[in-house]
Amino acid sequence: GEGYPQTGSVNRSGVHWDMICDMRDGGEIEVDGEVFYRNGKFLI
């Protein structure tokens, strides 16, 4: 995502993605209605 200018960041991205550390047991991520990550494995 976009950085904080007061910290010296010049990053101007409009996209931010937080990765979750442990999603092995029942974890699932959907993008645009499609599951692309389930139980610790990427499905794409």
C-alpha positions, 0 to 999 in steps of 0.5 A: 500500500501507500507509505507514510510520507512522514517516515520518508516513504515514497511508495504511491501504490494503491494496492495493499495486501496483508499476508496471514502467517498460518492458514493451514487448518481451514484457511481460505482466500477468495478473490473475485468470488474464486478460491485461490488459496485453501488449507496452506496451498495456492490453487492457481 
